[in-house]
Amino acid sequence: MKSIIFAGIMLAGMTAAPLTGQSATPPAPADIAANDQGKAIFSTQCGKCHDADGSKKLADGTTLLGRLAKNKDPESRLATRLKNPQERHQVFLYLQPMIEREGLSGATKKAP
Protein backbone atom coordinates (compact mmCIF):
# COMPACT_ATOMS: atom_id res chain seq x y z
CA MET A 1 0.00 0.00 0.00
CA LYS A 2 2.83 2.41 0.86
CA SER A 3 4.46 1.83 -2.54
CA ILE A 4 1.21 2.73 -4.33
CA ILE A 5 0.94 5.99 -2.36
CA PHE A 6 4.63 6.76 -3.01
CA ALA A 7 4.17 6.10 -6.74
CA GLY A 8 1.17 8.44 -6.79
CA ILE A 9 3.15 11.17 -5.05
CA MET A 10 6.06 10.74 -7.48
CA LEU A 11 3.73 10.90 -10.47
CA ALA A 12 2.09 14.04 -9.12
CA GLY A 13 5.50 15.62 -8.57
CA MET A 14 6.63 14.85 -12.09
CA THR A 15 3.52 16.37 -13.64
CA ALA A 16 3.63 19.49 -11.46
CA ALA A 17 6.75 20.97 -13.09
CA PRO A 18 5.04 21.80 -16.41
CA LEU A 19 2.15 23.37 -14.54
CA THR A 20 4.44 25.71 -12.64
CA GLY A 21 6.14 26.94 -15.79
CA GLN A 22 9.43 25.25 -14.99
CA SER A 23 11.13 23.51 -17.85
CA ALA A 24 12.30 19.96 -17.31
CA THR A 25 15.30 20.46 -19.60
CA PRO A 26 17.82 23.28 -19.35
CA PRO A 27 18.28 25.59 -22.36
CA ALA A 28 20.68 24.40 -25.03
CA PRO A 29 24.15 26.01 -25.11
CA ALA A 30 23.33 27.53 -28.52
CA ASP A 31 20.25 29.23 -27.02
CA ILE A 32 22.32 30.58 -24.13
CA ALA A 33 24.95 31.92 -26.55
CA ALA A 34 22.31 33.58 -28.74
CA ASN A 35 20.74 35.13 -25.65
CA ASP A 36 24.12 36.47 -24.49
CA GLN A 37 24.82 37.87 -27.96
CA GLY A 38 21.35 39.44 -28.04
CA LYS A 39 21.95 41.06 -24.68
CA ALA A 40 25.28 42.48 -25.88
CA ILE A 41 23.73 43.84 -29.09
CA PHE A 42 20.78 45.33 -27.20
CA SER A 43 23.03 46.91 -24.58
CA THR A 44 25.28 48.60 -27.14
CA GLN A 45 22.71 49.59 -29.77
CA CYS A 46 19.50 50.09 -27.80
CA GLY A 47 20.48 50.47 -24.15
CA LYS A 48 21.20 54.18 -24.35
CA CYS A 49 17.54 54.98 -24.92
CA HIS A 50 15.84 51.94 -23.39
CA ASP A 51 18.20 50.84 -20.56
CA ALA A 52 19.76 47.39 -20.53
CA ASP A 53 16.44 45.70 -19.75
CA GLY A 54 14.12 47.78 -21.98
CA SER A 55 12.27 49.26 -19.01
CA LYS A 56 13.16 52.97 -19.34
CA LYS A 57 10.09 55.16 -19.77
CA LEU A 58 10.04 57.00 -23.07
CA ALA A 59 8.67 60.50 -23.72
CA ASP A 60 5.12 59.18 -24.14
CA GLY A 61 5.26 57.26 -20.85
CA THR A 62 5.53 53.80 -22.42
CA THR A 63 8.48 51.42 -22.42
CA LEU A 64 9.95 49.38 -25.24
CA LEU A 65 8.84 46.20 -23.46
CA GLY A 66 5.30 47.52 -23.16
CA ARG A 67 5.18 48.41 -26.83
CA LEU A 68 6.57 45.04 -27.89
CA ALA A 69 4.19 43.16 -25.57
CA LYS A 70 1.23 44.78 -27.32
CA ASN A 71 2.57 43.96 -30.79
CA LYS A 72 1.46 40.77 -32.56
CA ASP A 73 4.93 40.24 -34.05
CA PRO A 74 7.46 41.89 -31.73
CA GLU A 75 10.45 40.45 -33.58
CA SER A 76 9.46 42.14 -36.83
CA ARG A 77 8.81 45.37 -34.89
CA LEU A 78 12.49 45.33 -33.91
CA ALA A 79 13.32 45.59 -37.64
CA THR A 80 12.66 49.34 -37.50
CA ARG A 81 16.02 49.73 -35.75
CA LEU A 82 17.85 46.42 -36.17
CA LYS A 83 18.34 45.79 -39.89
CA ASN A 84 20.51 42.67 -39.59
CA PRO A 85 18.07 39.69 -39.34
CA GLN A 86 20.47 37.56 -37.28
CA GLU A 87 21.14 40.35 -34.78
CA ARG A 88 17.42 41.13 -34.62
CA HIS A 89 16.62 37.50 -33.83
CA GLN A 90 19.30 37.36 -31.13
CA VAL A 91 17.94 40.54 -29.54
CA PHE A 92 14.44 39.08 -29.71
CA LEU A 93 15.62 35.90 -27.93
CA TYR A 94 17.08 38.11 -25.20
CA LEU A 95 13.95 40.26 -24.86
CA GLN A 96 11.34 37.53 -25.29
CA PRO A 97 11.04 36.47 -21.62
CA MET A 98 10.85 40.12 -20.55
CA ILE A 99 8.20 40.83 -23.21
CA GLU A 100 6.15 37.87 -21.99
CA ARG A 101 6.40 39.03 -18.36
CA GLU A 102 5.40 42.55 -19.42
CA GLY A 103 2.42 41.19 -21.33
CA LEU A 104 1.30 39.19 -18.30
CA SER A 105 1.78 42.09 -15.91
CA GLY A 106 -0.07 44.41 -18.29
CA ALA A 107 -2.99 41.98 -18.44
CA THR A 108 -3.20 41.80 -14.64
CA LYS A 109 -3.01 45.59 -14.30
CA LYS A 110 -6.07 45.97 -16.54
CA ALA A 111 -8.13 43.41 -14.61
CA PRO A 112 -10.46 44.99 -12.01
C-alpha positions, 0 to 999 in steps of 0.5 A, a space after each residue: 500500500 505504501 508503494 502505491 501511495 509513493 508512486 502516486 506522489 512521485 507521479 504528481 511531482 513529475 507532472 507538477 513541473 510543467 504546470 508551474 512553468 518550470 522547464 524539465 530540460 535546461 536551455 541548449 548552449 546555442 540558445 544561451 549563446 544567442 541570448 548572451 549575444 542578443 543582450 550584448 547587441 541590445 546593450 550597445 545599440 539600444 540600451 542608451 535609450 531603453 536601458 539594458 532591460 528595456 524598461 526605461 520610460 520614453 517621452 510618451 510614458 511607455 516602455 519598449 517592453 510595453 510596446 513590444 508586448 502589445 505587438 502581434 509580431 514583436 520580432 518584426 517590430 524590432 526591424 525598425 532599428 535592427 536591420 541585420 536579421 540575425 542580430 534582430 533574432 538574437 535581440 528578440 531571444 534576449 527580450 522575449 522572456 521580458 516581453 512575456 512578463 510585461 504582457 502578463 503584468 499588463 494583463 493583470 493591471 487591466 483586470 479589475 
